[in-house]
Amino acid sequence: MGDSTIELYGNTLLNHRYTIIKSLGIGGFGITYQAYDNHNQKRCAIKELFPRGVVLRLGDRKTVNPLSDSKRDIFEHGKERFMEEAMILNKLNNEPSVVSVYDFFQENGTCYFVMEYLDGKTLSQLVKGYGKGLPYNTVADAIGQVGHALIQVHKHNFFHRDISPDNIFVTSTGRIKLIDFGSAKNIVRNENQVLSVVLKPGFAPPEQYSSKGVQGTFTDVYALAATMYYLLTAKMFPGAFDRQHDDDYIHLKEYGFSTTISDAVNRALRLNYRERTQTVEDFLRDLNINSNGGAQGKTPLTPPEPYSGKTKVDDENGDDVIPSQIIVNPPIIGQRNKVPTISFQDGNQYRLPADSTVVIGRSPEHAQIVINEAHISKKHCEIYYDSKRELFYIQDNSTNGTYVNGGKLERGTAYQVAPGSVIAIGGKNCIGKVGVTSE
């Protein structure tokens, strides 16, 4: 097990039926386990609601409790959204491209749902293993399958809201599975804040950056188009926040794809949702992709052989890196080190130690990164880089607030933040960006 202070121990029995084997991953809102279904005598996966910064595990190593009375309402709302996700996924069990959920229950003060166990890789892993963009027919097959699944999801008035290559799984038999829906992640959302963890820069449309943003089928269309762009080019599409200042990006036709394909993706990626392709059906139709779950003349989606050549590496997220933001040191031959950083608009960049907390603030007595501005608190915020999950955690401790991708963080709560996210310290006059560079 990875983190014994958070995860359930191996051999823990849930619902008098499921035996925990090991954890598969810890996110900001839940923990996924590999388990054994003693009734059906088969492996399964179990997702446990465990929003970090909101709850803790008690001494019995099972029970989950809110950190405080103020967190209780947040947690209860989270349970409702989590169970809503489970119930809707359960209704979609006949959809082959959505991960099957066949049981859900409440226990230990929190919620669980039981899914089919998947053997394979995510599309993100396949692209990285291939070392370049995947063949168009292979991508069209994947987008067709995901699109068909989303059409069924949208019929239930439910949106995924977290589509990316990380959340599209390819089984060892080449079947696509859409996983990790974003609904239950919106557990701390009110007029003053929005959870940045739901946002994946490069895939999330601008309406997801605001708690008041209108969301709909067009929200998933944007993310699906950005995913297609990445699969074809192995390059991250520019983040919506950056595009509002500079919307110049390389169109797919400049990579050699047809004007029809390039224009269809461009329409689906428009910042204004009213001007964007509104439904997944329309997006697939514009691409001439079969909405029954595949493409005409498709190439089977099977894991490609690893690419043995060398590719140009921009940064850890595939984004273009401004040369002035890179701290150059002599490289270690044969080794690439991953260095977490935070870069500010004034040109200053700071390396962050992995797996260690760094304080940003006005006072040298309290902070390792000192910003001498009146609107910055002495101990304004804390930032932590988890090298295992390659994610940042940020906690606000200030008077004037800390903002991530335009959303204000709740003071005293640690938020999971993806590389590439934009951080505003105390307001718009001090803006930085977290990232990971490879050296």
Secondary structure, 3 states (H helix, E strand, C coil): CCCCCCCCCCCCEECCCEEEEEEEEECCCEEEEEEEECCCCEEEEEEEECCECCEEECCCCCCEEECCHHHHHHHHHHHHHHHHHHHHHHHCCCCCCECCEEEEEEECCEEEEEEECCCEEEHHHHHHHHCCCCCHHHHHHHHHHHHHHHHHHHHCCCCCCCCCHHHEEEECCCCEEECCCCHHHCCCCECCECCHHHCCCCCCCHHHHCCCCCCCHHHHHHHHHHHHHHHHHCCCCCCHHHHCCCCCCCCHHHHCCCHHHHHHHHHHCCCCCCCCCCCHHHHHHHHCCECCCECCCCCCCCCCCCCCCCCCCCCCCCCCCCHHHCCCCCCCCCCCCEEEEEEECCCCEEECCECCEEEEECCCCCCCEECCCCCCCCCCEEEEEECCCCEEEEEECCCCCEEECCEECCCCCEEEECCCCEEEECCCCCEEEEEEEEC
